[in-house]
């Protein structure tokens, strides 16, 4: 995201009581392992999805989103 887009998203997030984003939610890094940050799980996924949905709502207000989630793993 461009800086102005990130600013608009963070203003929207503030109105919802969410923490500001410092970067796009499309990229997340995880220091994985049992003695580190653990593994990618529902809690981490949920945070990323909420962040993404906030961005989508601000940047594409006249669009609908369809998400398909595969829990087979």
C-alpha positions in Angstrom: 0.0 0.0 0.0 1.0 3.6 -0.5 1.5 5.8 2.5 -1.7 7.7 1.9 -3.7 4.5 1.6 -2.2 3.2 4.8 -3.1 6.4 6.5 -6.8 6.1 5.4 -6.9 2.5 6.6 -5.4 3.4 10.0 -8.0 6.2 10.4 -10.7 3.7 9.7 -9.1 1.1 12.1 -8.9 3.8 14.8 -12.7 4.3 14.5 -13.2 0.6 15.1 -10.8 0.4 18.0 -8.1 -1.6 16.1 -4.4 -1.0 16.4 -2.8 0.9 13.5 -1.0 -1.1 10.8 2.6 -0.4 10.0 2.6 -2.2 6.7 0.4 -4.2 4.4 -1.4 -7.2 6.0 -0.6 -9.2 2.8 2.8 -10.2 4.1 3.5 -11.7 7.5 6.7 -13.1 8.8 6.8 -15.8 11.5 9.8 -17.0 13.4 8.5 -20.5 13.6 9.5 -23.3 16.0 8.5 -24.7 19.3 10.8 -22.3 21.2 10.1 -19.3 19.1 6.8 -17.8 17.9 5.2 -21.2 17.5 3.3 -22.1 14.3 0.8 -20.4 12.1 -2.6 -21.0 13.7 -6.1 -19.8 13.8 -5.3 -16.8 16.1 -2.6 -15.5 13.8 -4.8 -16.1 10.7 -7.7 -14.3 12.3 -5.6 -11.2 13.0 -4.4 -11.2 9.4 -7.9 -11.6 8.0 -9.3 -8.8 10.1 -6.4 -6.5 9.0 -7.0 -7.5 5.4 -10.8 -6.9 5.6 -10.2 -3.4 7.1 -7.9 -2.6 4.2 -10.3 -4.0 1.6 -13.3 -2.1 3.1 -11.4 1.3 2.9 -9.6 0.8 -0.5 -12.5 -0.9 -2.4 -15.7 0.4 -0.8 -17.9 -0.5 -3.8 -16.8 -4.1 -4.1 -17.8 -7.3 -2.6 -15.2 -9.9 -1.4 -15.6 -13.6 -1.6 -13.0 -15.6 0.4 -12.4 -19.3 0.2 -10.5 -20.9 3.1 -9.0 -24.3 3.0 -8.7 -26.0 6.4 -7.6 -29.4 5.0 -4.1 -29.2 6.4 
